[in-house]
Amino acid sequence: MIVYSTREKVDDSKFVWLGPPEAMGGQVLEGNPRLYGRIDYNNGGVTAGIFKATKGKIRVTFPFSEHATILEGKVTITDESGQSHTFKEGDSYFIRQGQVVIWEVKGKEVIKSFYNVVE
């Protein structure tokens, strides 16, 4: 069992750089965001783990459906209709594969646990 908790600082020592945001379907709109991740499970189109993004603003077309929970920091997500929400520690969200959103980290970084499914 792997526990993801907002009550303990995330150990990011095993994170790997995921490359530029463009490699994950993103387009940088502001700043110089860096993306990191740790995969804890990957099988049959399902992936789970932890993701970290540093300060910046990215437009991204999600290559998978994702349920995520913010573990540290804050992120503002704006969908194609203009609906915007700032997620903080303990908040969760769901985004469908193919949905386009603006992902904006205003603080130093945001860390989330995720569960992705490629449909």
N, C-alpha and C positions, 0 to 999 in steps of 0.2 A: 504494500500500500504506500502511496505517495500522498503526503499532506501538503496542501497549499493553504497558507494562513496569512491573514492580515495582522496577526498578533506577533509574528516574528519577522525580522528582516530577512529578505530573500538572499540566499547565498548565490551570487552570480559568478562565482569563480569558474563554473563549467559552461558558461555561456560562450557561444561562438558568434563571430560577426557574420551576418547574413548577406553582406554585400550591399550595394547601393539600393535605395528604395525602388528604383526602376526594375531591379531583378525580381521584385515581388509584386509587380503590377502597379507600382506607385509612381507619382510625379511630384517632385519637390516643388512646393509653392513658396516656402519661406525657410530660411535657416539652412543648417547643414545636419539634418537628423541622421543618426546612426542607429541601425537595427541589430539586435542581438537575440539569440534564442537558445533554448535548451529543449531538446526533444526527449520526453520520458516514455512515449509510446507511439509506435507507427506501424500500422498493419491494415491492409485492405482499404486504403483511402481514408482511414481515420488516424488523426494525429493529435497528441496531447502533450502539453509541456508548459514552459514559461517563456514569455517574450518581453523584451525591453526596448523602448525607443527613447532617444534623447530629444532635447528641445528642437522643435521645428513643426512645419505644417506640410502635410502630404495629401494629395488626392489619390485615392486608391480604389481600384476595382477588385473586390474581394474574389480571389481564385478558389474559394471554398466557403461553405457555410460555417459560421463560428459562433460558439457560445464562449464568453470570456468573463472573468471576474478581475477587477482591479485589486492588486495586492499592495502597491505603493504608488504614490503620486496621483496625478490627475490628468485626464485627457478630455478634450471636447471633441465630440463627433457630430458632424452635420451631414444629414442625408440629402439626396437629390431634391427633395421637396423644400429644403431649407430648414427642416426641423433640426434643432440643435440641443444637445444635452451635455453637461459636464459630468463625467463619471469620476468618483473618488474611491478611496479604499473601501472595499466591501461591496461596491456596486457591480452589477452584472449587466450584460447586454447580449443580444443575438443579432447577427447580420447574415443575410442570405447570400449565397454564392452569386456573383455577378453584380451585386449592389455596389454603387459608387458612393463613396463618402469622403468627407474631408476630415482628416485625423490631425488634431493640433495639440501638441504638448507645449505648454507655456512655461512650466517649471523645468528643473534640471532633467528629469526623466519620469517615465511611467513604466511600471512593471505589471503584467497581467498573467494569470493562468489562462490557458485556452484549451478548447476541445474543438477540433476542425473535422469536417466531413467534406470530401470531394464528391459532388453528386454527378 
